[in-house]
Amino acid sequence: MKLLPGEGEKIAAYLGIPEAEFFSGMTRLSPDRQWLSLTEKTDGSCIFLTSAEGMAACRIDPVKPTQCRAFPVKWNFPGWEKLCAGAPKEF
């Protein structure tokens, strides 16, 4: 997920870790070198996506990036409904 200016600092504060630790261990530079993104697990899912009682949950929900908050209303991808267990049925 793309990080806008200031979002990484908020996430680091929420997690209670130094900003340098967050940026060096939990972000990556986009291929075009224009922005930072949260790193992903080996399956491609966000490192902050967890499973609680069989439901997907975000570990950083109160401070999650704007791009995450906009999904799936403002952006999505073909077949996202099948990959996102918590997807509303009306999409």
PyMOL commands that set and color helices and strands:
alter all, ss='L'
color gray80, all
select helices_A, chain A and resi 7-15+19-26+61-63+66-70+80-83
alter helices_A, ss='H'
color red, helices_A
select strands_A, chain A and resi 27-29+36-38+49-52+55-58
alter strands_A, ss='S'
color yellow, strands_A
deselect
rebuild
show_as cartoon
